[in-house]
Amino acid sequence: MTSIVIPAHNEARVIGRLLDSLLAGSAEDETDIVVVCNGCTDDTARIAAGRGPRVRVVEIPVPSKHAALRAGDDHALGFPRLYVDADVVVTGAGVRALTEPLADDTSGILATAPERRIPLAACAWRVRAYYQVWQRLPAVREGLFGRGVIAVSKAGHARIAALPPLMADDLAASLAFTPQERLVVGAAEVVVQPPCTWRDLIKRRVRAAVSTAQVEQRQGPEDASARTSVADLKAVLREEPGLLAGVAVFVAAAVVARRRARKAIRARDFDTWLRDDSSRQN
């Protein structure tokens, strides 16, 4: 049985749409869904429990994604295992597509993630310009991070379970696997809601800058990185010269975010979570 662990901190506005999508596309005995409400002060637990016996709700008092993931592991029943953010949408068919490569012990694949779809129509123009560039970057296309969904085999789970608590859990998990061990599955899609405003985009980028610094502090100089290089941006422009304005916006966002992240990095503040509520609208 495939287990799906969903950490949720005050996700009453969005948890229902994810659960409805998962339940509608899967058989009753196909998935084991565990929603871990961590430090919730809203109706997340009630809404999740209202989806019926196929959804098990675990409540812990501390608002910590890492603690929620570990609590989910304690209650999950099987493998492959998916970790799914509460604010994305993936279907039961997508879950099946993600687990198929993990069931083949000879494939060498330990972790999978879906293709991401980012609906940008309601976003400010600078946010749209940013993501038009971001989605074309090699590390973004090939990595498992930034999708809100990661599936692992039992061996893959052992790899990420050994990781220390990190803010960028999905980035750390992605970098824990070699390109030969991870796979982005084209037959699976996740809808990732972007920030609607420039202010909320910067919040996300500050969080990304802080969490990337935390990951890098625990790596050796020879370890893989997901940082964007000047060469990456030049390659994007060579392929699509019309994205010059988008690259300018991307660079501006990176500069602003890194400046604002410096204080947290110097203070080793890797716990403050800058939440983007604009992406959590129904």
DRENLOKE-86885 format. One record per residue (C-alpha): z, y, x; residue in three letters. Coordinates in steps of 0.02 Angstrom, whole numbers, plus 50000, padded with zeros to 5 digits. Example, Ala and Ser with C-alpha at 12.3 -4.5 7.8 and 13.67 -1.06 7.14 Angstrom:
2
+-------+-------+-------+-------+
!     w !     v !     u ! nukol !
+-------+-------+-------+-------+
! 50390 ! 49775 ! 50615 !   ALA !
! 50357 ! 49947 ! 50684 !   SER !
+-------+-------+-------+-------+
end
This chain:
282
+-------+-------+-------+-------+
!     w !     v !     u ! nukol !
+-------+-------+-------+-------+
! 50000 ! 50000 ! 50000 !   MET !
! 49956 ! 50174 ! 50062 !   THR !
! 50104 ! 50292 ! 50070 !   SER !
! 50081 ! 50479 ! 50045 !   ILE !
! 50221 ! 50593 ! 50106 !   VAL !
! 50218 ! 50772 ! 50038 !   ILE !
! 50345 ! 50895 ! 50110 !   PRO !
! 50374 ! 51035 ! 49985 !   ALA !
! 50479 ! 51193 ! 50001 !   HIS !
! 50472 ! 51299 ! 49843 !   ASN !
! 50298 ! 51240 ! 49795 !   GLU !
! 50319 ! 51243 ! 49606 !   ALA !
! 50159 ! 51344 ! 49585 !   ARG !
! 50048 ! 51217 ! 49672 !   VAL !
! 50129 ! 51045 ! 49682 !   ILE !
! 50064 ! 50995 ! 49510 !   GLY !
! 49880 ! 51020 ! 49553 !   ARG !
! 49894 ! 50910 ! 49708 !   LEU !
! 49987 ! 50771 ! 49617 !   LEU !
! 49866 ! 50774 ! 49470 !   ASP !
! 49720 ! 50756 ! 49590 !   SER !
! 49800 ! 50611 ! 49682 !   LEU !
! 49854 ! 50519 ! 49526 !   LEU !
! 49690 ! 50539 ! 49432 !   ALA !
! 49588 ! 50454 ! 49566 !   GLY !
! 49696 ! 50305 ! 49613 !   SER !
! 49758 ! 50143 ! 49536 !   ALA !
! 49941 ! 50122 ! 49492 !   GLU !
! 49977 ! 50001 ! 49634 !   ASP !
! 49865 ! 50085 ! 49761 !   GLU !
! 49973 ! 50228 ! 49824 !   THR !
! 50157 ! 50261 ! 49853 !   ASP !
! 50187 ! 50449 ! 49835 !   ILE !
! 50347 ! 50528 ! 49903 !   VAL !
! 50378 ! 50713 ! 49875 !   VAL !
! 50516 ! 50778 ! 49988 !   VAL !
! 50588 ! 50939 ! 49916 !   CYS !
! 50672 ! 51025 ! 50062 !   ASN !
! 50788 ! 51170 ! 50026 !   GLY !
! 50702 ! 51206 ! 49860 !   CYS !
! 50772 ! 51339 ! 49744 !   THR !
! 50632 ! 51328 ! 49615 !   ASP !
! 50563 ! 51194 ! 49498 !   ASP !
! 50467 ! 51093 ! 49628 !   THR !
! 50573 ! 50937 ! 49605 !   ALA !
! 50566 ! 50944 ! 49415 !   ARG !
! 50377 ! 50968 ! 49412 !   ILE !
! 50348 ! 50826 ! 49535 !   ALA !
! 50465 ! 50708 ! 49442 !   ALA !
! 50375 ! 50752 ! 49280 !   GLY !
! 50217 ! 50665 ! 49345 !   ARG !
! 50298 ! 50497 ! 49309 !   GLY !
! 50361 ! 50344 ! 49402 !   PRO !
! 50216 ! 50341 ! 49525 !   ARG !
! 50292 ! 50494 ! 49608 !   VAL !
! 50461 ! 50475 ! 49693 !   ARG !
! 50558 ! 50635 ! 49727 !   VAL !
! 50678 ! 50649 ! 49873 !   VAL !
! 50785 ! 50806 ! 49891 !   GLU !
! 50863 ! 50867 ! 50053 !   ILE !
! 50963 ! 51029 ! 50070 !   PRO !
! 50886 ! 51098 ! 50229 !   VAL !
! 50722 ! 51196 ! 50218 !   PRO !
! 50635 ! 51107 ! 50362 !   SER !
! 50462 ! 51030 ! 50362 !   LYS !
! 50505 ! 50917 ! 50509 !   HIS !
! 50661 ! 50854 ! 50422 !   ALA !
! 50560 ! 50828 ! 50263 !   ALA !
! 50429 ! 50725 ! 50355 !   LEU !
! 50563 ! 50615 ! 50432 !   ARG !
! 50650 ! 50594 ! 50264 !   ALA !
! 50482 ! 50547 ! 50189 !   GLY !
! 50460 ! 50415 ! 50323 !   ASP !
! 50631 ! 50344 ! 50279 !   ASP !
! 50575 ! 50319 ! 50098 !   HIS !
! 50391 ! 50277 ! 50118 !   ALA !
! 50344 ! 50096 ! 50088 !   LEU !
! 50182 ! 50062 ! 50180 !   GLY !
! 50036 ! 50097 ! 50296 !   PHE !
! 49916 ! 50179 ! 50319 !   PRO !
! 50021 ! 50335 ! 50291 !   ARG !
! 49963 ! 50509 ! 50243 !   LEU !
! 50055 ! 50672 ! 50270 !   TYR !
! 49992 ! 50801 ! 50146 !   VAL !
! 50040 ! 50984 ! 50129 !   ASP !
! 50089 ! 51031 ! 49952 !   ALA !
! 49970 ! 51179 ! 49942 !   ASP !
! 49807 ! 51084 ! 49971 !   VAL !
! 49706 ! 50972 ! 49855 !   VAL !
! 49639 ! 50800 ! 49901 !   VAL !
! 49581 ! 50662 ! 49783 !   THR !
! 49621 ! 50479 ! 49769 !   GLY !
! 49444 ! 50440 ! 49826 !   ALA !
! 49474 ! 50549 ! 49977 !   GLY !
! 49632 ! 50452 ! 50018 !   VAL !
! 49534 ! 50288 ! 50013 !   ARG !
! 49400 ! 50359 ! 50128 !   ALA !
! 49534 ! 50415 ! 50252 !   LEU !
! 49622 ! 50248 ! 50258 !   THR !
! 49468 ! 50137 ! 50277 !   GLU !
! 49442 ! 50171 ! 50463 !   PRO !
! 49627 ! 50142 ! 50494 !   LEU !
! 49622 ! 49968 ! 50418 !   ALA !
! 49504 ! 49905 ! 50554 !   ASP !
! 49613 ! 49856 ! 50701 !   ASP !
! 49462 ! 49843 ! 50815 !   THR !
! 49398 ! 50020 ! 50786 !   SER !
! 49525 ! 50105 ! 50899 !   GLY !
! 49549 ! 50241 ! 50767 !   ILE !
! 49733 ! 50286 ! 50747 !   LEU !
! 49721 ! 50448 ! 50647 !   ALA !
! 49600 ! 50525 ! 50522 !   THR !
! 49581 ! 50688 ! 50427 !   ALA !
! 49461 ! 50751 ! 50293 !   PRO !
! 49327 ! 50882 ! 50303 !   GLU !
! 49398 ! 51047 ! 50246 !   ARG !
! 49329 ! 51162 ! 50112 !   ARG !
! 49394 ! 51339 ! 50114 !   ILE !
! 49350 ! 51439 ! 49957 !   PRO !
! 49328 ! 51618 ! 50017 !   LEU !
! 49256 ! 51706 ! 49864 !   ALA !
! 49421 ! 51790 ! 49816 !   ALA !
! 49463 ! 51845 ! 49993 !   CYS !
! 49448 ! 52016 ! 50073 !   ALA !
! 49290 ! 52037 ! 50177 !   TRP !
! 49383 ! 52031 ! 50343 !   ARG !
! 49464 ! 51867 ! 50294 !   VAL !
! 49293 ! 51795 ! 50248 !   ARG !
! 49220 ! 51857 ! 50413 !   ALA !
! 49363 ! 51779 ! 50510 !   TYR !
! 49343 ! 51607 ! 50431 !   TYR !
! 49154 ! 51608 ! 50450 !   GLN !
! 49185 ! 51609 ! 50637 !   VAL !
! 49342 ! 51502 ! 50641 !   TRP !
! 49260 ! 51357 ! 50550 !   GLN !
! 49120 ! 51351 ! 50681 !   ARG !
! 49234 ! 51333 ! 50833 !   LEU !
! 49224 ! 51161 ! 50919 !   PRO !
! 49412 ! 51131 ! 50920 !   ALA !
! 49422 ! 51175 ! 50735 !   VAL !
! 49277 ! 51061 ! 50688 !   ARG !
! 49339 ! 50914 ! 50790 !   GLU !
! 49529 ! 50928 ! 50780 !   GLY !
! 49638 ! 50858 ! 50642 !   LEU !
! 49740 ! 51018 ! 50624 !   PHE !
! 49718 ! 51154 ! 50494 !   GLY !
! 49671 ! 51031 ! 50357 !   ARG !
! 49840 ! 50998 ! 50277 !   GLY !
! 49808 ! 50811 ! 50278 !   VAL !
! 49828 ! 50684 ! 50418 !   ILE !
! 49820 ! 50495 ! 50394 !   ALA !
! 49887 ! 50374 ! 50524 !   VAL !
! 49892 ! 50187 ! 50551 !   SER !
! 50055 ! 50102 ! 50596 !   LYS !
! 50015 ! 50122 ! 50781 !   ALA !
! 49964 ! 50303 ! 50752 !   GLY !
! 50128 ! 50335 ! 50663 !   HIS !
! 50225 ! 50270 ! 50812 !   ALA !
! 50132 ! 50397 ! 50919 !   ARG !
! 50176 ! 50549 ! 50813 !   ILE !
! 50352 ! 50490 ! 50769 !   ALA !
! 50394 ! 50509 ! 50953 !   ALA !
! 50347 ! 50694 ! 50952 !   LEU !
! 50489 ! 50823 ! 50957 !   PRO !
! 50515 ! 50942 ! 50811 !   PRO !
! 50376 ! 51070 ! 50822 !   LEU !
! 50320 ! 51211 ! 50708 !   MET !
! 50138 ! 51162 ! 50732 !   ALA !
! 50162 ! 50983 ! 50679 !   ASP !
! 49979 ! 50957 ! 50634 !   ASP !
! 49917 ! 51033 ! 50797 !   LEU !
! 50037 ! 50926 ! 50898 !   ALA !
! 49985 ! 50772 ! 50801 !   ALA !
! 49801 ! 50809 ! 50829 !   SER !
! 49826 ! 50833 ! 51016 !   LEU !
! 49926 ! 50671 ! 51024 !   ALA !
! 49765 ! 50573 ! 50998 !   PHE !
! 49612 ! 50567 ! 51109 !   THR !
! 49442 ! 50608 ! 51033 !   PRO !
! 49409 ! 50420 ! 51029 !   GLN !
! 49569 ! 50387 ! 50932 !   GLU !
! 49546 ! 50518 ! 50796 !   ARG !
! 49411 ! 50542 ! 50666 !   LEU !
! 49362 ! 50676 ! 50542 !   VAL !
! 49298 ! 50579 ! 50391 !   VAL !
! 49147 ! 50658 ! 50309 !   GLY !
! 49170 ! 50561 ! 50148 !   ALA !
! 49341 ! 50641 ! 50118 !   ALA !
! 49367 ! 50824 ! 50075 !   GLU !
! 49521 ! 50933 ! 50062 !   VAL !
! 49524 ! 51103 ! 49980 !   VAL !
! 49624 ! 51222 ! 50089 !   VAL !
! 49668 ! 51387 ! 50006 !   GLN !
! 49646 ! 51532 ! 50129 !   PRO !
! 49749 ! 51691 ! 50132 !   PRO !
! 49673 ! 51822 ! 50018 !   CYS !
! 49721 ! 51977 ! 50116 !   THR !
! 49711 ! 52035 ! 50297 !   TRP !
! 49900 ! 52052 ! 50301 !   ARG !
! 49925 ! 51871 ! 50250 !   ASP !
! 49792 ! 51814 ! 50372 !   LEU !
! 49888 ! 51899 ! 50512 !   ILE !
! 50047 ! 51810 ! 50456 !   LYS !
! 49957 ! 51645 ! 50476 !   ARG !
! 49886 ! 51693 ! 50644 !   ARG !
! 50055 ! 51751 ! 50709 !   VAL !
! 50128 ! 51585 ! 50656 !   ARG !
! 49984 ! 51495 ! 50741 !   ALA !
! 50007 ! 51593 ! 50902 !   ALA !
! 50194 ! 51558 ! 50906 !   VAL !
! 50174 ! 51374 ! 50866 !   SER !
! 50033 ! 51351 ! 50992 !   THR !
! 50144 ! 51427 ! 51126 !   ALA !
! 50282 ! 51305 ! 51078 !   GLN !
! 50164 ! 51156 ! 51092 !   VAL !
! 50098 ! 51216 ! 51261 !   GLU !
! 50275 ! 51237 ! 51329 !   GLN !
! 50298 ! 51050 ! 51305 !   ARG !
! 50131 ! 51001 ! 51381 !   GLN !
! 50073 ! 50977 ! 51558 !   GLY !
! 49932 ! 51085 ! 51628 !   PRO !
! 49812 ! 50939 ! 51613 !   GLU !
! 49842 ! 50913 ! 51426 !   ASP !
! 49715 ! 50955 ! 51292 !   ALA !
! 49719 ! 51127 ! 51211 !   SER !
! 49653 ! 51197 ! 51049 !   ALA !
! 49643 ! 51377 ! 51110 !   ARG !
! 49482 ! 51473 ! 51079 !   THR !
! 49392 ! 51528 ! 51237 !   SER !
! 49269 ! 51669 ! 51266 !   VAL !
! 49140 ! 51534 ! 51299 !   ALA !
! 49171 ! 51463 ! 51125 !   ASP !
! 49137 ! 51632 ! 51044 !   LEU !
! 48982 ! 51660 ! 51149 !   LYS !
! 48917 ! 51490 ! 51094 !   ALA !
! 48943 ! 51537 ! 50912 !   VAL !
! 48844 ! 51698 ! 50938 !   LEU !
! 48703 ! 51608 ! 51027 !   ARG !
! 48684 ! 51492 ! 50878 !   GLU !
! 48708 ! 51628 ! 50746 !   GLU !
! 48684 ! 51806 ! 50812 !   PRO !
! 48715 ! 51872 ! 50636 !   GLY !
! 48900 ! 51830 ! 50657 !   LEU !
! 48930 ! 51972 ! 50780 !   LEU !
! 49036 ! 52069 ! 50656 !   ALA !
! 49133 ! 51910 ! 50615 !   GLY !
! 49169 ! 51880 ! 50800 !   VAL !
! 49233 ! 52059 ! 50814 !   ALA !
! 49350 ! 52029 ! 50667 !   VAL !
! 49405 ! 51862 ! 50742 !   PHE !
! 49448 ! 51944 ! 50908 !   VAL !
! 49542 ! 52085 ! 50821 !   ALA !
! 49646 ! 51961 ! 50723 !   ALA !
! 49685 ! 51862 ! 50880 !   ALA !
! 49739 ! 52018 ! 50976 !   VAL !
! 49851 ! 52082 ! 50836 !   VAL !
! 49929 ! 51911 ! 50807 !   ALA !
! 49965 ! 51879 ! 50991 !   ARG !
! 50047 ! 52049 ! 51010 !   ARG !
! 50159 ! 52020 ! 50861 !   ARG !
! 50199 ! 51843 ! 50917 !   ALA !
! 50262 ! 51895 ! 51090 !   ARG !
! 50437 ! 51942 ! 51030 !   LYS !
! 50463 ! 51774 ! 50944 !   ALA !
! 50394 ! 51680 ! 51094 !   ILE !
! 50507 ! 51774 ! 51216 !   ARG !
! 50656 ! 51738 ! 51103 !   ALA !
! 50599 ! 51557 ! 51083 !   ARG !
! 50606 ! 51583 ! 50895 !   ASP !
! 50507 ! 51434 ! 50835 !   PHE !
! 50595 ! 51420 ! 50668 !   ASP !
! 50543 ! 51578 ! 50574 !   THR !
! 50403 ! 51526 ! 50456 !   TRP !
! 50290 ! 51670 ! 50404 !   LEU !
! 50237 ! 51608 ! 50234 !   ARG !
! 50074 ! 51662 ! 50153 !   ASP !
! 50103 ! 51668 ! 49965 !   ASP !
! 49931 ! 51739 ! 49925 !   SER !
! 49856 ! 51565 ! 49950 !   SER !
! 49978 ! 51488 ! 49827 !   ARG !
! 49907 ! 51562 ! 49669 !   GLN !
! 49856 ! 51441 ! 49531 !   ASN !
+-------+-------+-------+-------+
end
